[in-house]
Amino acid sequence: MADPPARRSLLRVLGPGLVTGAADDDPSGIATYSQVGAQFGYGLAWILLFSYPLMAVIQEVSARIGCVTGAGIAQNLRRHFPPWLLRGVVLALLVANTANLGADLGAMGAAVQLLAGGPILAYTAGFAVLCVLLEIFVSYARYAAILKYLSISLFAYVAVVFAVDVPWRAALAGTFLPHFDFSTEQAEALVAVLGTTISPYLFFWQASQEVEEQLRRTVKPLHVAPAEAGAELARVRVDTWVGMGYSNLISLFIVFAAAATLHAHGVTDIQSSAQAAEALRPIAGVVTFAVFACGIIGTGLLAVPVLAGSGAYALCETFGWVEGLDRKLREARAFYATIAAATLVGLGLNFLGVDPIRALYWSAVLNGLLAAPLMAIMMVIARDPDIMGEFTLSPRMTVAGWVATVAMAAASLVFLIL
């Protein structure tokens, strides 16, 4: 039997959950959190505290589905739900991911231009090619380690906060004393943050990564090897809650950084992560600006493969194709072709002059429409003893999961009304 997480180093326990959480703070997310801090100061920082348990519980549900059934979300949809539902979900996921990919690649290219000058499109294309080559030609074990260590790049935003003058009493009050005036602007900010932190591609990615981890460690799915369940489910819980906590803590620091610099100096309209970095230069200094810009590049290198990979897992599971980052190119041609195609189409959006803000808007619309129904489907799967065997969700997790689902549905409804 595997050692329980308490006997392992924390770094060894952390894996899919940490990478998933860190990927959630992609350049598009950085733009959202920067806008919240720039527009409202510290007033809406509490949203990150509120969203943490909602995000963590639904990610734990997706991870449990993967490690109990030995199959990703799309494969479980294929086994237990009508084909039209599966294909509709996967199509929406691919479209939203591709738009998000394009925006993130463009943000990375813009960040390099801010730091070094030169052509944005050349840098953007370079990042696209680099991400595809790493996913195809680097072994899964090494690539998983690369993604794990890239998560360290998020500490750039912690450094930014401690490099500027933050009024900590106001920052902590905004975090722990919720205030909401039900204005259209604050409602939009709430929906934007929830839509950024709770995204369908994260569900697909973490579930499929749990399956990859089982294959790599030659561990059987828990419904086949229930004796392993205690240690594995404990590992999943620690990994997920730490990973999502890390993600939300960094998001909070980005809000603090924007509030202490941009909002404090009257800059209240930020539409991209690169614009947030550029606005910091005259206010917080060259070093702070450079650290912020480098963080955009690091998080982009982490998020782009996750966006492309989650779509590839979903598509291959839909059609029963061989998939997995642990496979060689000749074994999983369709899987790697999907990764390459999604990344290159996202790159193409930049060359076509598609407005990245509009692309992100429609990506958010699709994610918002898809997230709540998908969360409901995941809850049905996780509560079904025919699928999960003896590892169905506990009553406490069931309540928490449905609360997260209802909250996301309400946020999506507000988004559509606005």
N, C-alpha and C positions, 0 to 999 in steps of 0.2 A: 504494500500500500504506500502511496506517495506521502511524503512528509507534509504535515500541515503547514500553512503559510507562516505560522509563528516561528517555525524552525528554519525557515529559509530567509535569505536576505530579502529586504523589501524590493530591491531592484530586480531580483529574479522573479518575484511574484508579479510585478508589474509588467504588462505586455499589451494585449489588445485594448484594454480599457484605457491605459495611459495614452497610447497612440491615438485612439479615437477621440479622447478628450482634447488632446493637444491639436488635432486636426480641426476641431471645431473652432479654434481661434485662428481661422484662415484670414487672408487679407480682406475678404469681404466682411468677415466678422469684426475685424479691427476697425473697418470703416463704420460699421454700425455702432460699436461701443464708443468710438471717438465722437460720433455725432451726438450720442446721448449725453456724453460728458460736456461737449462744447455747447449744446443747446440748453441743457438743464442744470449744469454744474453737478453738484453731488446729490441733487434732489431725487433722482431715480436710481441711485446706486443700489437701493434695496431690491430692485428687480433681480439682480444677480443672485442675491441670497435666496429669494423666493423661488427662482427657477432651478436652483441646484438639486433639491430632492426630486423634483419632477423629472429632470433630465437623468439623474442617476438611476432612479427606479426603472424607467423605461429602457435604459441601456442595459441594466442588469437583466431585465426580462428577455431582451434580444440575445444577450450572451448565454443565458440559461437555455434558450431554445436551441442555440447552436451546439452547446456541449452536451445536452441531454439527447437530442435527436441525431447528432452527427451530420446535420444538414443546415444549410443557410435558410434565410427567410424565404427567398424565392422558391427554393426546392420544397419547403414545407407548404407554401401556397400551391405549388404544382400538385402535390400529393393530396391535398385535402380541400381544395376550393375550385370553383369553376375556372376553366381556361381564360374566359373573358376578363375575369377579375385580375388574374395573374398578369396577363398581357397589358392591361390598362395601367396597372401599378408600375410595371417595369418600364413601359414607354414613358410615363410621366417622370420617373426617376432619371432615365437617360437624358431626357430633354433638359430637366432642371440641372442635373450634374454638368452637362456640357456648357450651359450658360454660365454656371458658377466657375467652371474650369477656365473659360475664356477670361472672365473678370479677374480671377486670381493670377493667371499668367500675365495679363496686362499690368496688374498692380506690381508684380515682381519686376517686370521690365522697367516700369516707371520709377521704382525705387532705385534700381541700378543707375538709371539716367540721372536721378537727383544726386547720387553719390559721385558719379564719375563722368557725367555727360555722355554724349553719343546717341546712337539711334535706338529708340525704345523697341521698335519691332524686331531688330536684330537680337537684342537681349531676350525679348519675349520668346522668340523662336528657339534661342539657345536653351532656355529653361525647359521648354516643351520637349525638345529632343533629349536633353539630359534625363528628365523624369522617365520618359519611355524606355531609354536604354537601361537605366538602373532597374526598372521593374522587370525587364525581359532577361537581362543577362547576369544579374547578381543573384546569388543563391538566396532562398527564402530566409534562412537563419541569419545570414549577414544583413540582408535587406531589412528584416524586422529589427535588428540591432541598430541599423542606421536610422530608422524611423524613431526608435525609442530615444536615441541620443539627440536627434534633431529637436525633440521636445524641449531640450534645454534652452533652445533659442528663445523660448517664451520669457525667460528671465530678463530679456532685454527690457521688457516693460516694467518689471520691478525696479530695474536700475534707473529707468527714466523717472519714476515716481520719487525715488530718493535723491535724484539730481535736481529736483525742482522744489519750490516752497509750497508744501501741501498743508492747509489748515486742518489738522487731523481731527479736531473736535467737530468741525462741519462735515468732514468726510465720513466719520464714524456715525454721526447722527443721520446722515443720508442713507447709510447702509442698514442701520438697525432700527430706525424709526420711520416706518413707511408713511409716505404722504402721496396722495393721488387726488388731483382736482377734477378728473373726468373730462378734461378738455380733449379736443380732437388730437392735438399735438402729443399729449402724454399717452393717449390711447394708441396712437400710431407707434410711439416709442416702445410701449409694452409689447405690442404685437411683433415689432421688429426684433426685439431681444429674444422673445420666446421662439420666433421663427428661425432665428440664427442658432440658438443653443439646442433646440430639439428638431433635428433634421432627419428625414428618412434615410439619406445615404449613410448616416452614422449607424442606423439599425442594421442595415445590410452588411456594412463593413465589419462591425464587431462580431456579429453572429458567424460570418464566414471565417473570420480570423480565429475564432474559437475552434472551428472545424480544422483549420490549417494547423493550429497548435496541437490538436489531438493526433493528426497524421504525423507531424514532425516528431512527437514524443512517443509514437506508437501506443497511444492511449485510446481505448475503445470508448464509443459514446456511452453516456451514463445509463441509458436504458438497457444497454447490453452488459455493462460492468458496474452494477450499483454499488459494489464495495468501494469503488473509487470516489463515490459521490461526496462524502464528507469533506475531503481535502479539496476536491475540484471546485465545488460550489463555494467553499470558503475563499479559495483563491479568486474566483470570479467576483465575489462580492468586494473583497479588498481592492482588487485591480480596478473595478468599475468605479467604486465610490471615491477612491483616491484620484483616479484619472479625471473624473468629472469635477471633483473638488479643485484639482489643479487648474483645469480649464476655466472654471468660474472665478477662481481667485485671480488668474491672469486677466480675465475680462474686467474684473473689478478694478485692477490696477490701471488698465487702459482708460477706463472711465475717469479714474482719479487724475491720471496724467493730463487728459484733455480738459478736465474741469479746472485744474490748477493753472493751466497755461492758456489754452484757447478761450474758454469761457471767461476766465478772469480778465482777459484783454479784449473782450467784445467780439471774438470770432465764434459765431454760432452756427455756421452752415458748412458742414464737412460732408462731401459726397464720395470720397474714396480714401483709402488708407494712405496713398501717396500724397494726396492733398493735405491730410492730417500731418504727415511728416514734414512737408514743406512749410506748413503754417507754424510749426514748432521752431524753425530755424531762427527767425528774428526774435522770438519770444524767449526761448529756453536755451539758445546757444547752439553752436555747430555740433558739439559732442553729443548733446541730447538728441538733436535731429538725426545724427548719423546712427546712433543706437536704435532709435525708433525705426529708421529705414532698414537697417540690417535685420531687425526682427521681422519685418514684412517678408524679406527674402527667405529667412529661415522657416517661417510658418508656411509660406507658399510651397517650399520644397517638401514639406510634410503633408500639406493638404491636397495638392494636385494629384499625387499617387493614390490617395485615399478616395478622392472623387472618381478618378478613372477606374480604380480597382473595384469599388463598390458596384458601379454600373456593369463591369465585366462579370463579376460574380453573379449578379442578378440575371443578366442575359443568358449566360451559359447554364445556370440552373434551370432557367425557363425551358430551354430546348434540350437539356440533358447532355450538353457538350462537356468535354473534359475541361476542368478549370482548376486554378490554384497557382499561387506564386511559387510553390515548391516544385512545380512541374517544369520540365525543359520546354523550350520553344516548340520542338517537333512534337511534343505530347499534347500541347494545349494551344494550337495555332489560333483557334477562334477566340480564346480567352485573351491572348496577347494582342490579337488583331483588334479586339474591341477596345482595349486600353489605348492602343496607338490611335485608333480612329477617333475616339472621344477626345483625346488630348489634341489631335491635329485639327479637329473641327472647332474646338475651343480656341485654338490658336488662330484659325481662319477668321473667327469673328473679329479679332483685332485687325487683321489685314483688310477686312471688308468695311472697316470703319463703323461697325455696330456700336452704338452708344453703350458702354459698359454699365452705366447706371440703369438704363432701360433693361438690359439683359439681366441684371441682378433683380430688378423689380419683378420681372416675369418669372424668374427662378424662385423668388420668394413666394409669389402667388401659387406656383405649382407645389412647392414644398408645403405651404400652408394648407392647401387643399388635400394633399396626399397624407400629411403626417397623422392627423387625428383618425381617419379611417384605418390607416395601416396600424396605428397603435391599438385600435379596437380589435383588429384581426389578430395581432400578436397576443393580446390578452386572452382571446378565445383559444388560440393554440396552446398557450401556456397553462390554461386551466383544464384542458381536455386530457383525461387519463388515457384515452386511446392513443394519443400522440406522445404525451410526456410520462406515461406510466405512473410510477409512484412519486415522481418529482414535479407534480403540479404545484402551482404557486400556493404559498401559505395564505391564510385569510388576511393577514396583515399586508403582505405584498400585493394581494389582489385589490384590496381597498386603495392602497397607494398607487397602484398602476392605473386603476380606473379614475382616480382623482386627477392624475397627470393627463389622462386621455380627455377627460371632460374639460380641463383647463385649456388644453391645446385646441379642442373643438371650439370653445368660447372665443379664444384668441383668433382663430381662423374666421369665425363669424364676424367678429369686429372688423377684421381686415377687409372682408368683402363689403360690409356696410359702409366703411369709410371710403 
